[in-house]
Amino acid sequence: MQSIKVLLLAALAALGSAALAQDTGYSNRGLNLEGIGKAYMGREIAYVMGYEGAAWLEREARAKEEGTEALLPLLNLKPTDAVADIGAGTGYFSFRLAPLVPQGKVYAEDIQKEMVDVINGRKAKGEGKNVVAVLGGITDPKLPPGSIDLVLMVDVYHEFSYPREMGQAIVRALKPGGRVALVEYRGEDPKVPIKELHKMTEAQARKEMAAVGLQWVSTDSKSLPIQHLMIFAKPN
Ligand SMILES: C[S@@+](CC[C@H](N)C(=O)[O-])C[C@H]1O[C@@H](n2cnc3c(N)ncnc32)[C@H](O)[C@@H]1O
């Protein structure tokens, strides 16, 4: 009798954790050295690039390797737009976006204080008067609710340790009809010279954005040399 009880309890516990994984999309995933040992909707989450890599973000070859200048006009910004560069790092994109929204602003957000310090250091030298540095948290970028026209995430989403919570917080921060521009190394292409967990496929990105209520608008896999540019929108 006692052993039946134990078996029943074990079965209930297993059912409970399966239901939890189904609800949240999270599950444990074995040790990939590039990963944090946790998966979301079947995708293993990559570790966060440390602030020690800041110089790599600003490397001279980046413009050619990633076509960074080509990205900016593809975002179709209006001069009054409020943009949030989430996972801004050193502000590589924030300070390039700032002149495109002279009557708007750019929130340059990151979870690493050292990165936010770099952004504030650049501002102190006179760069990007309309750039606002924000120290966010791992589940919440701490942006004003209903205020953002465009969220840009370049090479960052796959590092979120809580992608569902971040996605929900991003939706809260967007205006109705506001857009998300998700730029990720193309996971379908084995020739893209980036570690597996730091790439994403279009199918996976669309699945994860849909899970937080974002509608797919377009995917451009040709304009940038090695990345997808995927646009999603918050419904009106
Ligand atoms: C590879 S860097 C890319 C930086 C920048 N987007 C660029 O393209 O130059 C990824 C950045 O995302 C940040 N990051 C990781 N998880 C984050 C989260 N949950 N919220 C905000 N930033 C995050 C990291 O601290 C790091 O600065």
The ligand as a Gaussian input file, in Angstrom:
#p B3LYP/6-31G(d) Opt

LIG

0 1
 C       26.165000      40.251000     -28.090000
 S       25.769000      41.689000     -27.172000
 C       24.972000      42.695000     -28.402000
 C       24.987000      44.170000     -28.059000
 C       24.330000      45.107000     -29.085000
 N       22.945000      44.770000     -29.320000
 C       25.085000      45.137000     -30.372000
 O       24.619000      44.541000     -31.350000
 O       26.167000      45.757000     -30.416000
 C       24.396000      41.166000     -26.163000
 C       24.025000      42.126000     -25.057000
 O       22.752000      41.721000     -24.528000
 C       22.741000      41.957000     -23.144000
 N       21.695000      41.138000     -22.512000
 C       21.668000      39.806000     -22.265000
 N       20.531000      39.455000     -21.647000
 C       19.800000      40.594000     -21.502000
 C       18.518000      40.901000     -20.945000
 N       17.736000      39.974000     -20.382000
 N       18.094000      42.171000     -20.998000
 C       18.856000      43.140000     -21.565000
 N       20.071000      42.918000     -22.077000
 C       20.528000      41.663000     -22.062000
 C       24.154000      41.618000     -22.714000
 O       24.465000      42.200000     -21.476000
 C       24.995000      42.156000     -23.882000
 O       25.415000      43.471000     -23.658000

